[in-house]
C-alpha cells in the first residue's frame, strides 16, 4: 500500500452536498480499511439517516453529533449553549486528532461554527496547522475562512443553481436528512 500523505480537504459553498461529499469520501476510506470519525458541530437534535448508516458500518466508522441543533435566532441564552457545545466538540477533535486512532476525521459544519462565532478562529487554525502528517482532515460548511482555504490541499465549492425549496418542496427523507 502506498504511503499516506494526510490531506486537508474543504467542502464549502451555498449549495447542497457539503456533508454528503465528505460522507461519500468517508465511505470510500472505510472501504479501504480506514478508521473514520465524523464530528458534527451543529447537528445534534435530529435523527439523520447517516447516523443509522454509520452505526451499521461498525467500529471503524464513528459519527458523533456534538452540536445543539441548527441556529435559528440569536437568543443569547441559546448562543451560550451553542458555544459551549462547539468548544467541547473542538476539544474532542483536538484529542482525537492526537490519539492516532483515526485515519480520517471530518469536522462537519465547523465552518458554520466559525462564522457564527461559536469557536475561535485561532484555535481552529492552530488545530489544522498541527494536524498529524498521516491524518486526512475534512472541514465542511459554508463561508470557509480564507486562512483555512489557504492551508487546504483541496477546496471544493458547492454552488446552488436550483433547489426544490424554491418550489415550496419541504426537506425530503433520504435527501436532506
MARBA-3410 file (N, C-alpha, C, O; in Angstrom, 1 decimal):
177
0.9,-1.2,0.0,0.0,0.0,0.0,0.9,1.2,0.0,1.9,1.3,0.7 ~ 0.5,2.3,-0.7,1.2,3.5,-0.8,1.3,4.2,0.5,0.4,4.1,1.3 ~ 2.4,5.0,0.7,2.5,5.8,1.9,1.4,6.9,1.9,1.1,7.5,0.9 ~ 0.8,7.1,3.1,-0.3,8.0,3.2,0.2,9.4,3.5,1.0,9.6,4.4 ~ -0.2,10.4,2.7,0.0,11.8,2.9,-1.3,12.3,3.3,-2.2,12.5,2.5
-1.5,12.7,4.6,-2.7,13.2,5.1,-3.0,14.5,4.4,-2.2,15.4,4.4 ~ -4.2,14.6,3.9,-4.7,15.9,3.2,-5.6,16.7,4.1,-6.3,16.2,5.0 ~ -5.7,18.0,3.8,-6.7,18.9,4.4,-7.7,19.2,3.2,-7.3,19.7,2.2 ~ -8.9,18.8,3.4,-9.9,18.9,2.4,-11.1,19.8,2.9,-11.5,19.6,4.0 ~ -11.6,20.7,2.1,-12.7,21.6,2.5,-13.8,21.5,1.5,-13.6,21.5,0.2
-15.0,21.3,2.0,-16.2,21.3,1.2,-17.1,22.5,1.7,-17.5,22.5,2.8 ~ -17.3,23.5,0.8,-17.9,24.7,1.2,-18.9,25.2,0.1,-19.1,24.5,-0.9 ~ -19.5,26.4,0.3,-20.3,27.0,-0.7,-21.8,27.0,-0.2,-22.1,26.4,0.8 ~ -22.6,27.6,-1.0,-24.0,27.8,-0.6,-24.9,26.6,-1.2,-26.1,26.6,-0.9 ~ -24.3,25.7,-1.9,-25.1,24.6,-2.5,-25.2,23.4,-1.6,-24.4,23.3,-0.6
-26.1,22.5,-1.9,-26.3,21.3,-1.1,-25.1,20.3,-1.5,-24.6,20.3,-2.6 ~ -24.7,19.5,-0.6,-23.8,18.5,-0.8,-22.5,18.5,-0.1,-21.6,17.6,-0.3 ~ -22.3,19.4,0.8,-21.0,19.5,1.6,-20.8,18.3,2.5,-19.8,17.6,2.4 ~ -21.8,18.1,3.4,-21.7,16.9,4.2,-21.8,15.6,3.4,-21.1,14.7,3.7 ~ -22.7,15.6,2.4,-22.8,14.4,1.6,-21.5,14.0,0.9,-21.1,12.9,0.9
-20.8,15.0,0.4,-19.5,14.7,-0.2,-18.5,14.2,0.8,-17.7,13.2,0.5 ~ -18.4,14.8,1.9,-17.5,14.3,2.9,-17.8,12.9,3.4,-16.9,12.1,3.6 ~ -19.1,12.6,3.5,-19.5,11.2,3.9,-19.2,10.2,2.7,-18.9,9.0,3.0 ~ -19.4,10.6,1.5,-19.0,9.8,0.4,-17.5,9.4,0.4,-17.2,8.3,0.2 ~ -16.7,10.4,0.7,-15.3,10.2,0.8,-15.0,9.2,2.0,-14.1,8.3,1.9
-15.7,9.5,3.1,-15.5,8.6,4.3,-15.9,7.2,4.0,-15.3,6.2,4.4 ~ -17.0,7.0,3.2,-17.4,5.7,2.8,-16.3,5.0,2.0,-16.1,3.8,2.1 ~ -15.7,5.7,1.1,-14.6,5.2,0.3,-13.5,4.8,1.2,-12.9,3.7,1.0 ~ -13.1,5.7,2.1,-12.0,5.4,3.0,-12.3,4.2,3.9,-11.4,3.3,4.1 ~ -13.5,4.0,4.3,-13.9,2.9,5.1,-13.7,1.6,4.3,-13.2,0.6,4.8
-14.1,1.7,3.0,-13.9,0.5,2.1,-12.5,0.2,1.9,-12.2,-1.0,1.5 ~ -11.5,1.1,2.2,-10.1,0.8,2.1,-9.5,0.4,3.5,-8.3,0.3,3.6 ~ -10.4,0.1,4.4,-9.9,-0.4,5.7,-9.6,0.7,6.7,-9.0,0.5,7.8 ~ -9.9,2.0,6.4,-9.5,3.1,7.2,-10.5,3.3,8.3,-11.7,2.8,8.3 ~ -10.1,4.0,9.4,-10.9,4.3,10.5,-11.3,5.8,10.4,-10.5,6.7,10.2
-12.6,6.0,10.6,-13.2,7.4,10.3,-13.9,7.9,11.5,-14.6,7.1,12.2 ~ -13.7,9.2,11.8,-14.5,9.9,12.9,-15.2,11.1,12.2,-14.5,11.9,11.5 ~ -16.5,11.2,12.4,-17.2,12.4,11.9,-17.7,13.1,13.2,-18.5,12.5,13.9 ~ -17.3,14.3,13.4,-17.8,15.2,14.5,-18.7,16.3,13.8,-18.2,17.1,13.0 ~ -19.9,16.3,14.2,-20.9,17.2,13.7,-21.0,18.4,14.7,-21.5,18.2,15.8
-20.6,19.6,14.2,-20.5,20.7,15.1,-21.9,21.4,15.4,-22.0,22.1,16.4 ~ -22.8,21.3,14.5,-24.1,22.0,14.6,-25.2,20.9,14.9,-26.0,21.1,15.8 ~ -25.3,19.9,14.1,-26.3,18.9,14.2,-26.2,18.3,15.6,-25.2,18.0,16.1 ~ -27.4,18.1,16.1,-27.4,17.5,17.5,-28.8,17.0,18.0,-28.8,16.4,19.0 ~ -29.8,17.4,17.3,-31.1,17.0,17.9,-32.1,16.3,16.9,-33.2,16.1,17.2
-31.6,16.0,15.7,-32.4,15.2,14.8,-31.8,13.9,14.6,-30.6,13.7,14.9 ~ -32.5,12.9,14.1,-32.0,11.6,13.8,-31.9,11.5,12.3,-32.8,11.1,11.6 ~ -30.7,11.9,11.8,-30.4,11.9,10.4,-30.1,10.5,9.9,-29.6,9.6,10.7 ~ -30.4,10.2,8.6,-30.2,8.9,8.1,-28.8,8.4,8.2,-28.5,7.2,8.3 ~ -27.8,9.4,8.0,-26.4,9.0,8.1,-26.0,8.4,9.4,-25.0,7.7,9.5
-26.7,8.7,10.5,-26.4,8.2,11.8,-26.6,6.7,11.8,-25.8,5.9,12.3 ~ -27.7,6.2,11.2,-28.0,4.8,11.1,-27.0,4.1,10.3,-26.6,3.0,10.6 ~ -26.7,4.7,9.2,-25.7,4.1,8.2,-24.3,4.0,8.9,-23.7,2.9,8.8 ~ -23.9,5.0,9.7,-22.6,4.9,10.4,-22.6,3.8,11.4,-21.6,3.1,11.5 ~ -23.7,3.6,12.1,-23.8,2.5,13.1,-23.6,1.2,12.4,-23.0,0.3,12.9
-24.2,1.0,11.2,-24.2,-0.2,10.5,-22.8,-0.6,10.0,-22.4,-1.7,9.8 ~ -21.9,0.5,9.8,-20.6,0.2,9.4,-19.7,-0.3,10.5,-18.6,-0.8,10.2 ~ -20.1,-0.2,11.7,-19.3,-0.8,12.8,-18.3,0.1,13.4,-18.3,1.3,13.2 ~ -17.3,-0.5,14.1,-16.4,0.3,14.9,-15.4,1.1,14.2,-14.9,2.1,14.8 ~ -15.2,0.9,12.9,-14.2,1.7,12.2,-14.8,3.0,11.7,-14.1,3.8,11.1
-16.1,3.2,11.9,-16.8,4.4,11.4,-17.6,5.0,12.6,-18.6,4.4,13.0 ~ -17.2,6.1,13.1,-17.9,6.7,14.2,-18.4,8.1,13.9,-17.7,8.9,13.3 ~ -19.6,8.3,14.2,-20.2,9.6,14.0,-20.8,10.1,15.3,-21.6,9.5,16.0 ~ -20.4,11.4,15.7,-20.9,12.0,16.9,-21.5,13.3,16.6,-20.9,14.2,16.0 ~ -22.8,13.5,17.1,-23.4,14.8,17.0,-23.0,15.5,18.2,-23.3,15.1,19.3
-22.3,16.6,18.0,-21.8,17.4,19.2,-22.5,18.7,19.4,-22.3,19.4,20.4 ~ -23.3,19.1,18.4,-24.0,20.4,18.5,-25.3,20.4,19.2,-25.7,19.4,19.7 ~ -25.9,21.6,19.2,-27.2,21.8,19.9,-28.3,22.0,18.8,-29.4,22.4,19.2 ~ -28.0,21.7,17.6,-29.0,21.8,16.5,-28.8,23.1,15.8,-27.9,23.9,16.1 ~ -29.6,23.3,14.8,-29.5,24.5,13.9,-29.7,25.8,14.7,-30.6,25.8,15.6
-29.0,26.8,14.3,-29.1,28.1,14.9,-30.2,28.9,14.2,-30.0,29.3,13.0 ~ -31.3,29.1,14.8,-32.5,29.7,14.2,-32.6,31.2,14.6,-33.1,32.0,13.8 ~ -32.1,31.6,15.7,-32.1,33.0,16.1,-30.9,33.3,16.9,-30.1,32.4,17.2 ~ -30.7,34.5,17.4,-29.5,34.9,18.1,-29.8,35.1,19.6,-29.2,35.9,20.2 ~ -30.8,34.4,20.1,-31.1,34.4,21.5,-29.8,34.1,22.3,-29.2,33.1,22.1
-29.4,35.1,23.1,-28.1,34.9,23.8,-28.0,33.7,24.7,-26.9,33.1,24.7 ~ -29.0,33.4,25.4,-29.0,32.2,26.2,-28.7,30.9,25.4,-28.0,30.0,25.8 ~ -29.4,30.8,24.3,-29.2,29.7,23.4,-27.8,29.7,22.8,-27.2,28.6,22.6 ~ -27.3,30.9,22.4,-26.0,31.0,21.9,-24.9,30.5,22.8,-23.9,30.0,22.4 ~ -25.1,30.8,24.1,-24.2,30.3,25.1,-24.1,28.8,25.1,-23.0,28.2,25.2
-25.2,28.1,25.0,-25.2,26.7,24.9,-24.6,26.2,23.6,-23.8,25.2,23.6 ~ -24.8,26.9,22.5,-24.2,26.5,21.2,-22.7,26.7,21.3,-21.9,25.8,20.9 ~ -22.2,27.8,21.9,-20.8,28.0,22.1,-20.1,26.9,23.0,-19.0,26.4,22.7 ~ -20.8,26.6,24.0,-20.3,25.6,25.0,-20.2,24.2,24.2,-19.1,23.5,24.4 ~ -21.2,23.8,23.5,-21.2,22.5,22.8,-20.1,22.6,21.7,-19.3,21.6,21.5
-19.9,23.7,21.0,-18.9,23.8,19.9,-17.5,23.7,20.5,-16.6,23.1,20.0 ~ -17.3,24.4,21.7,-16.0,24.3,22.4,-15.6,22.9,22.8,-14.5,22.5,22.7 ~ -16.6,22.2,23.3,-16.4,20.8,23.7,-16.1,19.9,22.4,-15.2,19.0,22.5 ~ -16.8,20.2,21.3,-16.5,19.4,20.1,-15.1,19.7,19.6,-14.4,18.8,19.1 ~ -14.7,21.0,19.7,-13.3,21.3,19.3,-12.3,20.6,20.1,-11.3,20.1,19.6
-12.5,20.6,21.4,-11.6,19.9,22.3,-11.5,18.4,22.0,-10.4,17.8,21.9 ~ -12.7,17.8,21.7,-12.7,16.4,21.3,-12.0,16.2,20.0,-11.3,15.2,19.9 ~ -12.1,17.1,19.1,-11.4,17.0,17.8,-9.9,17.0,18.0,-9.2,16.2,17.4 ~ -9.4,17.9,18.8,-8.0,18.0,19.1,-7.5,16.7,19.7,-6.4,16.2,19.3 ~ -8.2,16.2,20.7,-7.8,15.0,21.4,-7.8,13.8,20.4,-6.9,13.0,20.4
-8.8,13.7,19.6,-8.9,12.5,18.7,-7.9,12.7,17.6,-7.3,11.6,17.1 ~ -7.6,13.9,17.1,-6.5,14.0,16.1,-5.2,13.6,16.7,-4.4,12.9,15.9 ~ -4.9,13.8,17.9,-3.7,13.5,18.5,-3.6,12.0,18.9,-2.5,11.4,19.1 ~ -4.8,11.4,19.0,-4.8,10.0,19.5,-4.2,9.0,18.6,-3.8,7.9,19.0 ~ -4.3,9.2,17.3,-3.8,8.3,16.3,-4.8,7.2,16.0,-4.5,6.2,15.3
-6.0,7.2,16.6,-7.0,6.2,16.4,-7.7,6.2,15.0,-8.2,5.2,14.6 ~ -7.6,7.4,14.3,-8.4,7.6,13.1,-7.4,7.9,11.9,-6.4,8.5,12.1 ~ -7.9,7.5,10.7,-7.1,7.8,9.5,-7.8,9.1,8.9,-7.1,9.8,8.1 ~ -9.0,9.3,9.1,-9.7,10.4,8.6,-10.7,11.0,9.6,-11.4,10.3,10.3 ~ -10.6,12.3,9.8,-11.5,13.0,10.7,-12.3,14.1,9.9,-11.6,14.9,9.3
-13.6,14.0,10.0,-14.4,15.0,9.4,-15.0,15.9,10.4,-15.7,15.5,11.3 ~ -14.7,17.2,10.3,-15.3,18.2,11.1,-16.5,18.9,10.4,-16.3,19.9,9.8 ~ -17.6,18.2,10.5,-18.8,18.6,9.8,-19.4,19.9,10.3,-19.6,20.0,11.5 ~ -19.5,20.8,9.5,-20.2,22.1,9.8,-19.3,23.0,10.7,-19.7,24.0,11.3 ~ -18.0,22.7,10.7,-17.1,23.6,11.5,-17.0,25.0,10.9,-16.8,25.9,11.7
-17.1,25.1,9.6,-17.1,26.5,9.0,-18.3,27.3,9.5,-18.2,28.5,9.7 ~ -19.5,26.7,9.7,-20.6,27.4,10.3,-20.3,27.8,11.7,-20.5,28.9,12.1 ~ -19.7,26.9,12.5,-19.3,27.2,13.9,-18.4,28.4,13.9,-18.5,29.2,14.8 ~ -17.5,28.5,13.0,-16.6,29.7,12.9,-17.4,30.9,12.5,-17.2,32.0,13.2 ~ -18.2,30.8,11.5,-18.9,32.0,11.0,-19.9,32.6,12.1,-20.2,33.8,12.1
-20.5,31.7,12.9,-21.4,32.1,14.0,-20.6,32.5,15.2,-21.3,32.9,16.2 ~ -19.3,32.4,15.2,-18.5,32.8,16.4,-18.6,31.8,17.5,-18.4,32.2,18.7 ~ -18.9,30.5,17.2,-19.1,29.5,18.3,-17.7,29.0,18.7,-17.5,28.5,19.9 ~ -16.7,29.1,17.8,-15.3,28.7,18.1,-14.4,29.8,17.6,-14.8,30.6,16.8 ~ -13.2,29.8,18.2,-12.3,30.9,17.9,-11.4,30.5,16.7,-11.0,29.4,16.5
-11.3,31.4,15.8,-10.5,31.2,14.5,-9.1,30.7,14.8,-8.6,29.8,14.2 ~ -8.5,31.3,15.8,-7.1,31.0,16.1,-6.9,29.5,16.5,-6.0,28.9,16.2 ~ -7.9,29.1,17.3,-7.9,27.7,17.8,-8.0,26.7,16.6,-7.3,25.7,16.6 ~ -8.9,27.0,15.7,-9.2,26.1,14.6,-7.9,26.1,13.7,-7.5,25.1,13.2 ~ -7.4,27.3,13.4,-6.2,27.4,12.5,-5.0,26.6,13.1,-4.3,25.9,12.4
-4.9,26.8,14.4,-3.8,26.0,15.1,-4.0,24.5,15.0,-3.0,23.8,14.8 ~ -5.2,24.1,15.2,-5.5,22.7,15.1,-5.2,22.1,13.6,-4.6,21.1,13.5 ~ -5.6,22.9,12.6,-5.4,22.5,11.3,-3.9,22.5,10.9,-3.4,21.6,10.3 ~ -3.2,23.5,11.4,-1.8,23.6,11.1,-1.0,22.5,11.8,0.1,22.1,11.3 ~ -1.5,22.0,12.9,-0.8,21.0,13.7,-1.4,19.6,13.5,-1.1,18.7,14.3
-2.1,19.4,12.4,-2.6,18.1,12.0,-1.5,17.1,11.9,-0.5,17.4,11.3 ~ -1.7,15.8,12.4,-0.7,14.8,12.2,-0.5,14.6,10.7,-1.5,14.6,10.0 ~ 0.7,14.3,10.3,1.0,14.2,8.8,0.2,13.1,8.1,0.0,13.3,6.9 ~ -0.1,12.0,8.7,-0.8,11.0,8.0,-2.3,11.1,8.0,-3.0,10.3,7.4 ~ -2.9,12.0,8.8,-4.3,12.1,9.0,-4.9,12.9,7.9,-4.5,14.0,7.5
-6.0,12.4,7.3,-6.9,13.2,6.4,-7.9,14.0,7.3,-8.6,13.4,8.1 ~ -7.9,15.3,7.1,-8.8,16.2,7.8,-9.7,16.9,6.9,-9.3,17.5,5.9 ~ -11.0,16.7,7.1,-12.0,17.3,6.2,-12.8,18.3,7.0,-13.3,18.1,8.1 ~ -13.0,19.5,6.4,-13.8,20.6,7.1,-15.0,20.9,6.1,-14.8,21.1,4.9 ~ -16.2,21.0,6.7,-17.3,21.3,5.8,-18.1,22.6,6.4,-17.8,23.0,7.5
-18.9,23.1,5.5,-19.8,24.2,5.9,-19.5,25.4,5.0,-18.4,25.6,4.4 ~ -20.5,26.3,5.0,-20.4,27.5,4.2,-19.4,28.4,4.7,-18.9,28.3,5.9 ~ -19.0,29.4,3.9,-18.2,30.5,4.4,-16.8,30.1,4.9,-16.4,30.6,6.0 ~ -16.1,29.3,4.2,-14.8,28.9,4.7,-13.9,30.1,4.8,-14.0,31.0,4.0 ~ -13.2,30.2,5.9,-12.2,31.3,6.1,-11.1,31.2,5.0,-10.6,30.2,4.8
-10.7,32.4,4.5,-9.6,32.4,3.5,-8.3,31.7,4.1,-7.6,31.0,3.4 ~ -8.1,31.9,5.4,-6.9,31.3,6.0,-6.9,29.7,6.0,-5.9,29.1,5.8 ~ -8.1,29.2,6.2,-8.3,27.7,6.1,-8.2,27.3,4.7,-7.5,26.3,4.4 ~ -8.8,28.0,3.8,-8.7,27.6,2.4,-7.2,27.6,1.9,-6.8,26.7,1.1 ~ -6.4,28.5,2.4,-5.0,28.6,2.1,-4.3,27.4,2.6,-3.3,26.9,1.9
-4.6,26.9,3.8,-4.0,25.7,4.3,-4.4,24.4,3.7,-3.7,23.4,3.7 ~ -5.5,24.4,3.0,-6.1,23.2,2.5,-5.4,22.7,1.2,-4.8,23.5,0.5 ~ -5.4,21.4,1.0,-4.9,20.8,-0.2,-6.0,20.8,-1.3,-5.7,20.8,-2.5 ~ -7.2,20.7,-0.9,-8.4,20.7,-1.8,-9.5,21.5,-1.2,-9.8,21.4,0.0 ~ -10.0,22.4,-2.0,-11.2,23.2,-1.6,-12.2,23.0,-2.8,-12.0,23.3,-3.9
-13.4,22.5,-2.4,-14.5,22.3,-3.4,-15.6,23.2,-2.9,-16.1,23.1,-1.8 ~ -16.1,24.1,-3.8,-17.2,24.9,-3.5,-18.5,24.4,-4.2,-18.5,24.3,-5.4 ~ -19.5,24.1,-3.4,-20.8,23.7,-3.9,-21.6,25.0,-4.2,-21.7,25.9,-3.4 ~ -22.1,25.1,-5.5,-22.8,26.3,-5.9,-24.3,25.9,-6.2,-24.6,25.0,-7.0 ~ -25.2,26.5,-5.5,-26.6,26.3,-5.7,-27.0,26.9,-7.0,-26.8,28.1,-7.2
-27.6,26.1,-7.9,-28.1,26.6,-9.2,-29.6,26.5,-9.1,-30.3,27.4,-9.6 ~ -30.2,25.5,-8.5,-31.6,25.3,-8.3,-31.8,24.4,-7.1,-31.0,23.5,-6.8 ~ -32.9,24.7,-6.4,-33.2,23.9,-5.2,-34.7,23.7,-5.1,-35.5,24.6,-5.4 ~ -35.2,22.5,-4.6,-36.6,22.2,-4.5,-37.3,23.2,-3.5,-38.5,23.4,-3.7 ~ -36.6,23.7,-2.6,-37.2,24.7,-1.6,-37.9,25.8,-2.4,-38.9,26.4,-1.9
-37.2,26.2,-3.5,-37.8,27.3,-4.3,-39.2,27.1,-4.8,-39.9,28.0,-5.0 ~ -39.5,25.8,-4.9,-40.9,25.4,-5.4,-41.8,25.1,-4.2,-42.9,24.7,-4.4 ~ -41.3,25.3,-3.0,-42.1,25.0,-1.8,-42.0,23.6,-1.4,-42.8,23.2,-0.6 ~ -41.1,22.8,-1.9,-41.0,21.4,-1.6,-40.2,21.3,-0.3,-39.0,21.8,-0.2 ~ -40.7,20.7,0.7,-40.1,20.5,2.0,-38.9,19.5,1.9,-38.8,18.8,1.0
-38.1,19.6,2.9,-36.9,18.6,3.0,-37.4,17.2,2.9,-38.4,16.8,3.6 ~ -36.7,16.4,2.1,-37.1,15.0,1.9,-36.3,14.0,2.6,-35.0,14.1,2.6 ~ -36.9,13.0,3.2,-36.2,12.0,3.9,-35.3,11.3,2.9,-35.7,11.0,1.8 ~ -34.1,11.0,3.3,-33.1,10.3,2.4,-32.4,11.3,1.5,-31.4,10.9,0.9 ~ -32.8,12.5,1.4,-32.1,13.5,0.6,-31.5,14.6,1.5,-30.3,14.9,1.4
-32.3,15.2,2.3,-31.8,16.2,3.2,-31.6,15.7,4.6,-30.8,16.3,5.4 ~ -32.2,14.6,5.0,-31.9,14.1,6.4,-32.0,12.6,6.4,-31.9,12.0,7.4
END
